[in-house]
Amino acid sequence: MIKLKIKSGDIVRVIAGDHKGSEGKVLRVLRDKNKAIVEGVNMVSKHTKPSATNPQGGIVKKEAAIQISNIQLVDPKTNETTKVAYRMEGDKKVRVSKKSNQVL
């Protein structure tokens, strides 16, 4: 399995595909499929049957998974997309932005 450099809670920008340029927060990372669910990106319509929690049923808009290779982390300092490096600070391994050299 590949080491993923994106974690849930990160702010990412879509760099390829239909939703190119849109930004959002990573809600969930699906490691086994190499995909992530990003808030407000790749919205799909899901038809739901009436149930106890949703007695009306109908069409619900929700986020679908997007390929990890199509998203890139946004550097909070420069507000640009950046690659991620790892560095040891003391005995802790931390993620570092390659553009601004700041700890993420």
A tleap script that builds the chain and sets N, CA, C and O, in Angstrom:
source leaprc.protein.ff14SB
mol = sequence {
  NMET ILE LYS LEU LYS ILE LYS SER GLY ASP
  ILE VAL ARG VAL ILE ALA GLY ASP HIE LYS
  GLY SER GLU GLY LYS VAL LEU ARG VAL LEU
  ARG ASP LYS ASN LYS ALA ILE VAL GLU GLY
  VAL ASN MET VAL SER LYS HIE THR LYS PRO
  SER ALA THR ASN PRO GLN GLY GLY ILE VAL
  LYS LYS GLU ALA ALA ILE GLN ILE SER ASN
  ILE GLN LEU VAL ASP PRO LYS THR ASN GLU
  THR THR LYS VAL ALA TYR ARG MET GLU GLY
  ASP LYS LYS VAL ARG VAL SER LYS LYS SER
  ASN GLN VAL CLEU
}
set mol.1.N position { 0.844 -1.187 0.000 }
set mol.1.CA position { 0.000 0.000 0.000 }
set mol.1.C position { 0.886 1.245 0.000 }
set mol.1.O position { 1.915 1.291 0.675 }
set mol.2.N position { 0.474 2.241 -0.759 }
set mol.2.CA position { 1.244 3.478 -0.895 }
set mol.2.C position { 1.052 4.343 0.343 }
set mol.2.O position { -0.034 4.375 0.921 }
set mol.3.N position { 2.106 5.045 0.750 }
set mol.3.CA position { 2.021 5.999 1.846 }
set mol.3.C position { 1.342 7.251 1.315 }
set mol.3.O position { 1.870 7.904 0.415 }
set mol.4.N position { 0.180 7.596 1.859 }
set mol.4.CA position { -0.559 8.771 1.409 }
set mol.4.C position { -0.131 9.987 2.212 }
set mol.4.O position { 0.030 9.907 3.429 }
set mol.5.N position { 0.051 11.111 1.534 }
set mol.5.CA position { 0.522 12.321 2.198 }
set mol.5.C position { -0.612 13.283 2.508 }
set mol.5.O position { -0.376 14.407 2.950 }
set mol.6.N position { -1.842 12.843 2.276 }
set mol.6.CA position { -3.019 13.661 2.566 }
set mol.6.C position { -3.789 13.001 3.699 }
set mol.6.O position { -4.016 11.791 3.685 }
set mol.7.N position { -4.191 13.806 4.684 }
set mol.7.CA position { -4.935 13.292 5.829 }
set mol.7.C position { -6.295 13.968 5.887 }
set mol.7.O position { -6.503 15.002 5.252 }
set mol.8.N position { -7.219 13.394 6.639 }
set mol.8.CA position { -8.521 14.030 6.789 }
set mol.8.C position { -8.342 15.317 7.597 }
set mol.8.O position { -7.576 15.363 8.559 }
set mol.9.N position { -9.063 16.353 7.184 }
set mol.9.CA position { -8.941 17.666 7.806 }
set mol.9.C position { -8.068 18.619 7.014 }
set mol.9.O position { -8.095 19.822 7.272 }
set mol.10.N position { -7.292 18.120 6.055 }
set mol.10.CA position { -6.449 18.976 5.215 }
set mol.10.C position { -7.305 19.762 4.228 }
set mol.10.O position { -8.365 19.298 3.806 }
set mol.11.N position { -6.839 20.952 3.863 }
set mol.11.CA position { -7.468 21.727 2.800 }
set mol.11.C position { -6.737 21.377 1.512 }
set mol.11.O position { -5.516 21.510 1.427 }
set mol.12.N position { -7.501 20.922 0.491 }
set mol.12.CA position { -6.896 20.490 -0.766 }
set mol.12.C position { -7.555 21.204 -1.943 }
set mol.12.O position { -8.669 21.717 -1.837 }
set mol.13.N position { -6.839 21.224 -3.070 }
set mol.13.CA position { -7.363 21.776 -4.313 }
set mol.13.C position { -7.332 20.679 -5.367 }
set mol.13.O position { -6.374 19.910 -5.448 }
set mol.14.N position { -8.401 20.610 -6.183 }
set mol.14.CA position { -8.469 19.621 -7.258 }
set mol.14.C position { -7.615 20.138 -8.408 }
set mol.14.O position { -7.799 21.264 -8.870 }
set mol.15.N position { -6.664 19.295 -8.876 }
set mol.15.CA position { -5.726 19.733 -9.915 }
set mol.15.C position { -6.009 19.084 -11.262 }
set mol.15.O position { -5.364 19.431 -12.251 }
set mol.16.N position { -6.963 18.143 -11.329 }
set mol.16.CA position { -7.292 17.483 -12.594 }
set mol.16.C position { -8.725 16.979 -12.547 }
set mol.16.O position { -9.258 16.702 -11.473 }
set mol.17.N position { -9.341 16.864 -13.704 }
set mol.17.CA position { -10.682 16.307 -13.786 }
set mol.17.C position { -11.750 17.369 -13.941 }
set mol.17.O position { -11.451 18.541 -14.168 }
set mol.18.N position { -13.005 16.946 -13.817 }
set mol.18.CA position { -14.150 17.833 -14.032 }
set mol.18.C position { -14.225 18.973 -13.020 }
set mol.18.O position { -14.730 20.048 -13.343 }
set mol.19.N position { -13.738 18.759 -11.816 }
set mol.19.CA position { -13.859 19.748 -10.736 }
set mol.19.C position { -12.554 20.507 -10.504 }
set mol.19.O position { -12.307 21.000 -9.403 }
set mol.20.N position { -11.719 20.599 -11.544 }
set mol.20.CA position { -10.406 21.240 -11.435 }
set mol.20.C position { -10.545 22.675 -10.924 }
set mol.20.O position { -11.375 23.443 -11.411 }
set mol.21.N position { -9.712 23.026 -9.929 }
set mol.21.CA position { -9.700 24.372 -9.369 }
set mol.21.C position { -10.518 24.524 -8.104 }
set mol.21.O position { -10.319 25.493 -7.372 }
set mol.22.N position { -11.434 23.603 -7.814 }
set mol.22.CA position { -12.249 23.740 -6.612 }
set mol.22.C position { -11.484 23.258 -5.384 }
set mol.22.O position { -10.663 22.344 -5.461 }
set mol.23.N position { -11.773 23.895 -4.249 }
set mol.23.CA position { -11.091 23.594 -2.990 }
set mol.23.C position { -12.080 23.061 -1.976 }
set mol.23.O position { -13.284 23.299 -2.074 }
set mol.24.N position { -11.556 22.335 -0.999 }
set mol.24.CA position { -12.398 21.836 0.080 }
set mol.24.C position { -11.574 21.110 1.120 }
set mol.24.O position { -10.379 20.871 0.947 }
set mol.25.N position { -12.251 20.762 2.216 }
set mol.25.CA position { -11.603 20.043 3.309 }
set mol.25.C position { -11.799 18.551 3.098 }
set mol.25.O position { -12.875 18.112 2.693 }
set mol.26.N position { -10.759 17.773 3.370 }
set mol.26.CA position { -10.845 16.319 3.233 }
set mol.26.C position { -11.659 15.784 4.411 }
set mol.26.O position { -11.290 15.959 5.572 }
set mol.27.N position { -12.770 15.131 4.086 }
set mol.27.CA position { -13.620 14.558 5.122 }
set mol.27.C position { -13.156 13.166 5.514 }
set mol.27.O position { -13.212 12.789 6.684 }
set mol.28.N position { -12.692 12.395 4.514 }
set mol.28.CA position { -12.319 11.005 4.767 }
set mol.28.C position { -11.331 10.557 3.707 }
set mol.28.O position { -11.431 10.964 2.550 }
set mol.29.N position { -10.379 9.720 4.094 }
set mol.29.CA position { -9.418 9.151 3.155 }
set mol.29.C position { -9.661 7.648 3.090 }
set mol.29.O position { -9.666 6.963 4.113 }
set mol.30.N position { -9.862 7.143 1.870 }
set mol.30.CA position { -10.086 5.715 1.649 }
set mol.30.C position { -8.770 5.116 1.163 }
set mol.30.O position { -8.499 5.100 -0.038 }
set mol.31.N position { -7.960 4.628 2.088 }
set mol.31.CA position { -6.601 4.178 1.767 }
set mol.31.C position { -6.578 2.981 0.833 }
set mol.31.O position { -5.727 2.906 -0.053 }
set mol.32.N position { -7.504 2.040 1.018 }
set mol.32.CA position { -7.486 0.832 0.196 }
set mol.32.C position { -7.826 1.115 -1.268 }
set mol.32.O position { -7.418 0.360 -2.151 }
set mol.33.N position { -8.569 2.197 -1.536 }
set mol.33.CA position { -8.950 2.554 -2.911 }
set mol.33.C position { -8.143 3.722 -3.464 }
set mol.33.O position { -8.340 4.102 -4.618 }
set mol.34.N position { -7.231 4.308 -2.667 }
set mol.34.CA position { -6.448 5.489 -3.069 }
set mol.34.C position { -7.361 6.658 -3.441 }
set mol.34.O position { -7.123 7.352 -4.429 }
set mol.35.N position { -8.408 6.867 -2.639 }
set mol.35.CA position { -9.360 7.940 -2.905 }
set mol.35.C position { -9.615 8.736 -1.640 }
set mol.35.O position { -9.321 8.289 -0.531 }
set mol.36.N position { -10.173 9.937 -1.830 }
set mol.36.CA position { -10.529 10.791 -0.705 }
set mol.36.C position { -11.890 11.410 -0.975 }
set mol.36.O position { -12.281 11.590 -2.128 }
set mol.37.N position { -12.608 11.735 0.090 }
set mol.37.CA position { -13.880 12.433 -0.026 }
set mol.37.C position { -13.633 13.868 0.420 }
set mol.37.O position { -13.248 14.121 1.561 }
set mol.38.N position { -13.861 14.810 -0.508 }
set mol.38.CA position { -13.582 16.225 -0.263 }
set mol.38.C position { -14.905 16.974 -0.172 }
set mol.38.O position { -15.806 16.763 -0.985 }
set mol.39.N position { -15.016 17.853 0.826 }
set mol.39.CA position { -16.234 18.598 1.105 }
set mol.39.C position { -16.602 19.509 -0.071 }
set mol.39.O position { -15.806 20.356 -0.476 }
set mol.40.N position { -17.804 19.330 -0.611 }
set mol.40.CA position { -18.307 20.192 -1.681 }
set mol.40.C position { -17.768 19.891 -3.067 }
set mol.40.O position { -18.064 20.631 -4.006 }
set mol.41.N position { -16.988 18.832 -3.227 }
set mol.41.CA position { -16.403 18.490 -4.525 }
set mol.41.C position { -16.943 17.130 -4.967 }
set mol.41.O position { -17.130 16.231 -4.146 }
set mol.42.N position { -17.193 16.987 -6.272 }
set mol.42.CA position { -17.658 15.725 -6.864 }
set mol.42.C position { -19.004 15.314 -6.261 }
set mol.42.O position { -19.172 14.185 -5.799 }
set mol.43.N position { -19.960 16.251 -6.273 }
set mol.43.CA position { -21.289 15.983 -5.727 }
set mol.43.C position { -22.073 15.080 -6.667 }
set mol.43.O position { -22.071 15.283 -7.882 }
set mol.44.N position { -22.749 14.076 -6.096 }
set mol.44.CA position { -23.588 13.161 -6.863 }
set mol.44.C position { -24.980 13.136 -6.236 }
set mol.44.O position { -25.146 13.436 -5.053 }
set mol.45.N position { -25.974 12.777 -7.040 }
set mol.45.CA position { -27.343 12.642 -6.558 }
set mol.45.C position { -27.590 11.182 -6.223 }
set mol.45.O position { -27.404 10.301 -7.064 }
set mol.46.N position { -28.006 10.933 -5.001 }
set mol.46.CA position { -28.285 9.566 -4.562 }
set mol.46.C position { -29.779 9.451 -4.271 }
set mol.46.O position { -30.335 10.242 -3.509 }
set mol.47.N position { -30.412 8.473 -4.876 }
set mol.47.CA position { -31.838 8.255 -4.667 }
set mol.47.C position { -32.013 7.385 -3.422 }
set mol.47.O position { -31.445 6.296 -3.341 }
set mol.48.N position { -32.796 7.861 -2.455 }
set mol.48.CA position { -32.983 7.122 -1.212 }
set mol.48.C position { -34.440 6.701 -1.054 }
set mol.48.O position { -35.364 7.445 -1.382 }
set mol.49.N position { -34.613 5.496 -0.543 }
set mol.49.CA position { -35.951 4.989 -0.251 }
set mol.49.C position { -36.418 5.581 1.081 }
set mol.49.O position { -35.587 5.906 1.930 }
set mol.50.N position { -37.702 5.724 1.276 }
set mol.50.CA position { -38.183 6.183 2.584 }
set mol.50.C position { -37.792 5.208 3.701 }
set mol.50.O position { -37.897 3.992 3.543 }
set mol.51.N position { -37.347 5.754 4.815 }
set mol.51.CA position { -36.951 4.933 5.956 }
set mol.51.C position { -37.366 5.642 7.236 }
set mol.51.O position { -37.985 6.705 7.192 }
set mol.52.N position { -37.024 5.052 8.375 }
set mol.52.CA position { -37.386 5.656 9.662 }
set mol.52.C position { -36.654 6.983 9.862 }
set mol.52.O position { -37.231 7.932 10.394 }
set mol.53.N position { -35.388 7.059 9.441 }
set mol.53.CA position { -34.623 8.297 9.626 }
set mol.53.C position { -35.003 9.340 8.579 }
set mol.53.O position { -34.956 10.538 8.857 }
set mol.54.N position { -35.379 8.897 7.375 }
set mol.54.CA position { -35.763 9.809 6.300 }
set mol.54.C position { -37.119 9.348 5.746 }
set mol.54.O position { -37.156 8.653 4.730 }
set mol.55.N position { -38.249 9.726 6.401 }
set mol.55.CA position { -39.555 9.200 5.999 }
set mol.55.C position { -39.999 9.662 4.610 }
set mol.55.O position { -40.793 8.981 3.961 }
set mol.56.N position { -39.506 10.789 4.153 }
set mol.56.CA position { -39.900 11.311 2.848 }
set mol.56.C position { -39.186 10.579 1.703 }
set mol.56.O position { -39.778 10.363 0.645 }
set mol.57.N position { -37.923 10.199 1.909 }
set mol.57.CA position { -37.143 9.608 0.822 }
set mol.57.C position { -36.730 10.702 -0.147 }
set mol.57.O position { -36.663 11.870 0.237 }
set mol.58.N position { -36.451 10.349 -1.397 }
set mol.58.CA position { -36.148 11.348 -2.413 }
set mol.58.C position { -34.695 11.330 -2.841 }
set mol.58.O position { -33.990 10.335 -2.671 }
set mol.59.N position { -34.259 12.455 -3.402 }
set mol.59.CA position { -32.907 12.578 -3.950 }
set mol.59.C position { -32.049 13.383 -2.988 }
set mol.59.O position { -32.417 14.485 -2.580 }
set mol.60.N position { -30.891 12.815 -2.627 }
set mol.60.CA position { -29.974 13.458 -1.686 }
set mol.60.C position { -28.659 13.749 -2.408 }
set mol.60.O position { -28.115 12.876 -3.084 }
set mol.61.N position { -28.145 14.979 -2.264 }
set mol.61.CA position { -26.840 15.327 -2.833 }
set mol.61.C position { -25.761 14.979 -1.812 }
set mol.61.O position { -25.868 15.347 -0.643 }
set mol.62.N position { -24.719 14.267 -2.254 }
set mol.62.CA position { -23.619 13.931 -1.354 }
set mol.62.C position { -22.318 13.882 -2.130 }
set mol.62.O position { -22.312 13.791 -3.358 }
set mol.63.N position { -21.200 13.945 -1.387 }
set mol.63.CA position { -19.881 13.918 -2.017 }
set mol.63.C position { -19.503 12.490 -2.376 }
set mol.63.O position { -19.748 11.555 -1.614 }
set mol.64.N position { -18.900 12.338 -3.555 }
set mol.64.CA position { -18.367 11.037 -3.958 }
set mol.64.C position { -16.851 11.100 -3.841 }
set mol.64.O position { -16.267 12.182 -3.781 }
set mol.65.N position { -16.220 9.927 -3.809 }
set mol.65.CA position { -14.769 9.856 -3.653 }
set mol.65.C position { -14.081 10.372 -4.914 }
set mol.65.O position { -14.601 10.233 -6.021 }
set mol.66.N position { -12.903 10.971 -4.728 }
set mol.66.CA position { -12.089 11.480 -5.831 }
set mol.66.C position { -10.700 10.880 -5.698 }
set mol.66.O position { -10.210 10.681 -4.586 }
set mol.67.N position { -10.068 10.594 -6.820 }
set mol.67.CA position { -8.747 9.963 -6.830 }
set mol.67.C position { -7.718 10.869 -6.130 }
set mol.67.O position { -7.710 12.082 -6.339 }
set mol.68.N position { -6.857 10.271 -5.303 }
set mol.68.CA position { -5.832 11.017 -4.562 }
set mol.68.C position { -4.888 11.762 -5.512 }
set mol.68.O position { -4.426 12.858 -5.195 }
set mol.69.N position { -4.604 11.167 -6.677 }
set mol.69.CA position { -3.677 11.797 -7.620 }
set mol.69.C position { -4.251 13.066 -8.235 }
set mol.69.O position { -3.508 13.850 -8.827 }
set mol.70.N position { -5.556 13.285 -8.108 }
set mol.70.CA position { -6.195 14.469 -8.682 }
set mol.70.C position { -6.343 15.612 -7.695 }
set mol.70.O position { -6.895 16.657 -8.042 }
set mol.71.N position { -5.862 15.436 -6.470 }
set mol.71.CA position { -5.928 16.519 -5.481 }
set mol.71.C position { -4.533 16.790 -4.935 }
set mol.71.O position { -3.677 15.907 -4.885 }
set mol.72.N position { -4.330 18.052 -4.525 }
set mol.72.CA position { -3.039 18.430 -3.959 }
set mol.72.C position { -3.271 19.352 -2.778 }
set mol.72.O position { -4.196 20.164 -2.777 }
set mol.73.N position { -2.419 19.215 -1.774 }
set mol.73.CA position { -2.524 19.976 -0.545 }
set mol.73.C position { -2.310 21.466 -0.801 }
set mol.73.O position { -1.468 21.843 -1.616 }
set mol.74.N position { -3.071 22.316 -0.106 }
set mol.74.CA position { -2.918 23.761 -0.205 }
set mol.74.C position { -2.107 24.241 0.993 }
set mol.74.O position { -2.446 23.952 2.141 }
set mol.75.N position { -1.028 24.980 0.713 }
set mol.75.CA position { -0.170 25.528 1.764 }
set mol.75.C position { -0.926 26.665 2.451 }
set mol.75.O position { -1.319 27.618 1.778 }
set mol.76.N position { -1.145 26.599 3.778 }
set mol.76.CA position { -1.905 27.650 4.456 }
set mol.76.C position { -1.212 29.012 4.435 }
set mol.76.O position { -1.881 30.040 4.535 }
set mol.77.N position { 0.096 29.037 4.309 }
set mol.77.CA position { 0.828 30.308 4.327 }
set mol.77.C position { 0.749 31.029 2.983 }
set mol.77.O position { 0.455 32.224 2.939 }
set mol.78.N position { 1.010 30.312 1.885 }
set mol.78.CA position { 1.059 30.937 0.561 }
set mol.78.C position { -0.242 30.789 -0.220 }
set mol.78.O position { -0.419 31.449 -1.243 }
set mol.79.N position { -1.162 29.930 0.246 }
set mol.79.CA position { -2.433 29.648 -0.418 }
set mol.79.C position { -2.229 29.085 -1.826 }
set mol.79.O position { -3.066 29.293 -2.704 }
set mol.80.N position { -1.120 28.372 -2.041 }
set mol.80.CA position { -0.840 27.699 -3.299 }
set mol.80.C position { -0.740 26.201 -3.036 }
set mol.80.O position { -0.552 25.774 -1.896 }
set mol.81.N position { -0.866 25.406 -4.096 }
set mol.81.CA position { -0.702 23.961 -3.928 }
set mol.81.C position { 0.766 23.650 -3.687 }
set mol.81.O position { 1.650 24.324 -4.215 }
set mol.82.N position { 1.015 22.627 -2.889 }
set mol.82.CA position { 2.377 22.282 -2.522 }
set mol.82.C position { 2.525 20.781 -2.374 }
set mol.82.O position { 1.556 20.069 -2.110 }
set mol.83.N position { 3.736 20.315 -2.544 }
set mol.83.CA position { 4.040 18.923 -2.263 }
set mol.83.C position { 4.396 18.804 -0.782 }
set mol.83.O position { 4.642 19.807 -0.111 }
set mol.84.N position { 4.420 17.576 -0.284 }
set mol.84.CA position { 4.656 17.335 1.134 }
set mol.84.C position { 5.952 16.558 1.318 }
set mol.84.O position { 6.213 15.582 0.614 }
set mol.85.N position { 6.751 17.001 2.267 }
set mol.85.CA position { 7.968 16.286 2.648 }
set mol.85.C position { 7.838 15.932 4.126 }
set mol.85.O position { 6.963 16.444 4.825 }
set mol.86.N position { 8.706 15.063 4.586 }
set mol.86.CA position { 8.724 14.685 5.999 }
set mol.86.C position { 10.062 15.058 6.587 }
set mol.86.O position { 11.089 14.961 5.916 }
set mol.87.N position { 10.059 15.490 7.849 }
set mol.87.CA position { 11.278 15.898 8.521 }
set mol.87.C position { 11.185 15.472 9.984 }
set mol.87.O position { 10.100 15.434 10.563 }
set mol.88.N position { 12.319 15.159 10.563 }
set mol.88.CA position { 12.351 14.813 11.978 }
set mol.88.C position { 12.621 16.081 12.792 }
set mol.88.O position { 13.607 16.780 12.562 }
set mol.89.N position { 11.733 16.364 13.742 }
set mol.89.CA position { 11.947 17.473 14.674 }
set mol.89.C position { 12.027 16.850 16.057 }
set mol.89.O position { 11.017 16.473 16.650 }
set mol.90.N position { 13.250 16.751 16.553 }
set mol.90.CA position { 13.470 16.029 17.802 }
set mol.90.C position { 13.250 14.556 17.539 }
set mol.90.O position { 13.947 13.957 16.720 }
set mol.91.N position { 12.279 13.965 18.233 }
set mol.91.CA position { 11.974 12.553 17.995 }
set mol.91.C position { 10.632 12.388 17.281 }
set mol.91.O position { 10.116 11.275 17.185 }
set mol.92.N position { 10.060 13.500 16.777 }
set mol.92.CA position { 8.774 13.467 16.085 }
set mol.92.C position { 8.968 13.632 14.584 }
set mol.92.O position { 9.782 14.446 14.147 }
set mol.93.N position { 8.225 12.862 13.793 }
set mol.93.CA position { 8.226 12.994 12.343 }
set mol.93.C position { 7.076 13.930 11.963 }
set mol.93.O position { 5.923 13.652 12.294 }
set mol.94.N position { 7.374 15.032 11.275 }
set mol.94.CA position { 6.359 16.025 10.937 }
set mol.94.C position { 6.268 16.205 9.424 }
set mol.94.O position { 7.240 15.993 8.698 }
set mol.95.N position { 5.069 16.604 8.960 }
set mol.95.CA position { 4.879 16.920 7.546 }
set mol.95.C position { 5.279 18.364 7.309 }
set mol.95.O position { 4.973 19.240 8.118 }
set mol.96.N position { 5.964 18.612 6.198 }
set mol.96.CA position { 6.490 19.943 5.889 }
set mol.96.C position { 6.076 20.307 4.467 }
set mol.96.O position { 6.111 19.463 3.573 }
set mol.97.N position { 5.682 21.571 4.257 }
set mol.97.CA position { 5.373 22.072 2.924 }
set mol.97.C position { 6.671 22.312 2.175 }
set mol.97.O position { 7.593 22.925 2.713 }
set mol.98.N position { 6.756 21.831 0.926 }
set mol.98.CA position { 7.988 22.011 0.157 }
set mol.98.C position { 8.138 23.441 -0.350 }
set mol.98.O position { 9.258 23.884 -0.605 }
set mol.99.N position { 7.011 24.188 -0.506 }
set mol.99.CA position { 7.102 25.552 -1.019 }
set mol.99.C position { 7.528 26.541 0.059 }
set mol.99.O position { 8.433 27.346 -0.159 }
set mol.100.N position { 6.874 26.483 1.230 }
set mol.100.CA position { 7.179 27.469 2.272 }
set mol.100.C position { 8.071 26.907 3.375 }
set mol.100.O position { 8.518 27.653 4.247 }
set mol.101.N position { 8.334 25.604 3.347 }
set mol.101.CA position { 9.189 24.944 4.345 }
set mol.101.C position { 8.596 25.060 5.760 }
set mol.101.O position { 9.337 25.029 6.743 }
set mol.102.N position { 7.271 25.192 5.864 }
set mol.102.CA position { 6.583 25.298 7.143 }
set mol.102.C position { 5.988 23.950 7.533 }
set mol.102.O position { 5.597 23.160 6.673 }
set mol.103.N position { 5.923 23.697 8.824 }
set mol.103.CA position { 5.306 22.469 9.326 }
set mol.103.C position { 3.799 22.565 9.112 }
set mol.103.O position { 3.187 23.589 9.414 }
set mol.104.N position { 3.210 21.503 8.593 }
set mol.104.CA position { 1.769 21.495 8.326 }
set mol.104.C position { 0.997 20.966 9.512 }
set mol.104.O position { -0.231 20.889 9.465 }
savepdb mol mol.pdb
quit
